[in-house]
C-alpha cells in the first residue's frame, strides 16, 4: 500500500508541475447571485459525526434505511440519526481512521478504514458484530448482498465477505495502472451481481456468490503517450436502473451498458471522477472541469451543460424531483432545473468541502461535509414567475479534462 501511496503522490506532483509550466492555476469560479430563484431552501436539521484533518478525498458518504440516516467520521465514529429530526440514535467508536462508508443493508452498517479494516455493526443499536482485514485501503462504502458484504480496495480488488462473520468467501481483481487518481467508486449490488468501475477504465460484474466474472467491459480505454495523459480511472460508483448501467470515467467516457451482458449501448466523450445519477429521461454528470451536464438516457445526446461552477470540485449529482443537486468545495449546495440546467437555488452547509454525493430521500437532500457535518435540506418551489426560464447554458462548449483539486 505504501508503494501505491507514493504513486498517488507522484501523480499529484506531476499534475502540479504541468499546471505551473503551462498556465497559472485557475481559481474556482466565483458564485453569482441567482436573479430569479424558483426554489426556497429550508434546513430541516443539522448534526455531526465528527472528523476533519487533512484535505483528503475520502469516501465517507451517507446511507439510509427506513427512518434512519447512517454516517461515519474520519476520526472513527459511526452514528445513526433519525431521518426526520436528526436526533442521534446511537454512536459507536471504532478507534480507526475511517476512509470508506457508510454501507447499510440486512439490518447492518459497514465501514472501512485506511489500514484495511472492515467493521460491521447492528443498524438497530450500533453494537459491533465483527471486524475483518482486507489488506488494502477502503475508500468507498461497502455494499450488501443477501449473504455477502462487498468491499472495494484501492489495490484493484473486490472482496466478498460473509455477512455472518466477515470471513472472505472470494476476491476478484483487475490489473490497474502504476499511476492513478486517489479514490474508488463504491461497489453496487444488482440482482446477483456486484459491479464496480476500476482505475483501468473498465467496469467489472461478478457473481456475489463466488466472485466469478460475468462480464468485463472496457468503457474508457486509455489514450496518450505519457502515464499522466493515460489516466482513465472510474472513481465514481455506477448507477443501475432496471436493465441499464450508467457510468462515467476520468479523461474518458460516459456510457450506458447492459446489466445482463455488459454490452455498451452508447458512449459520450466526457471526463468525470465522480459518480452519476439518472431520472426517467436523463443522465447527469459532474465533469472534472466543474460543468454539470445532462445527457439523454436513451442515446447519450447532450441536452444541456452548465459551466458556471467551473473548478469548484463538484460532488456527484443527485436527481430530486424536477431538480439536479450538486455540492462544492465550499460547502454550497446548488439546485439546477433539470429541464434547462439553470441554477434556481443555493444553500450553504457550513463552509467545508463536500466530497460525497448528496443523498436524496423522498424529496429531501442530505449532505455530509468532509468534517462530518450533516444537513437535511428541503427545496420548496416558489410561485412561478411570469418570465419563462431560458436555458442559460452552453450546449456546444467542451471542457478539457482536469485533475481533481486538493488531495
Buried (B, 14 or more C-beta within 10 A) or exposed (E): BEEBEEBBEBBBEBBEEBBEEEEEEEEBBEBEEBEEBBBEBEEBBEBBBBBBEEBBBBBBBBBBBEEBBBBBBBBBBBBBBBBEEBEEBBBBEBEBBBBBBBBBBBEBBBBBBBBBBBBBBBBEEBEEBBEBEBBBBBBBBBBBBEBBBBBBBBBBBBBBBBBEEBEBBBBBBBEBBEBBBBBBBBBBBBEEBBBBBBBBBBBBBBBBBEBEEBBBBBBBEBEEEEBBEBBBBBBBBBBBBEEBBBBBBBBBBBBBBBBEEBEBEBBBEBBBBBBBBBBEEBBBBBBBBBBBBBBBBEEBEBBBBBBBBBBBBBBBBBBBBBBBBBBBBBBBBBBBBBBBBBBBBBBBBBEBBBBBBBBBBEEBBBBBBBBBBBBBBBBEEEEEEEEEBEBBBBEEEBBEBBBBBBB
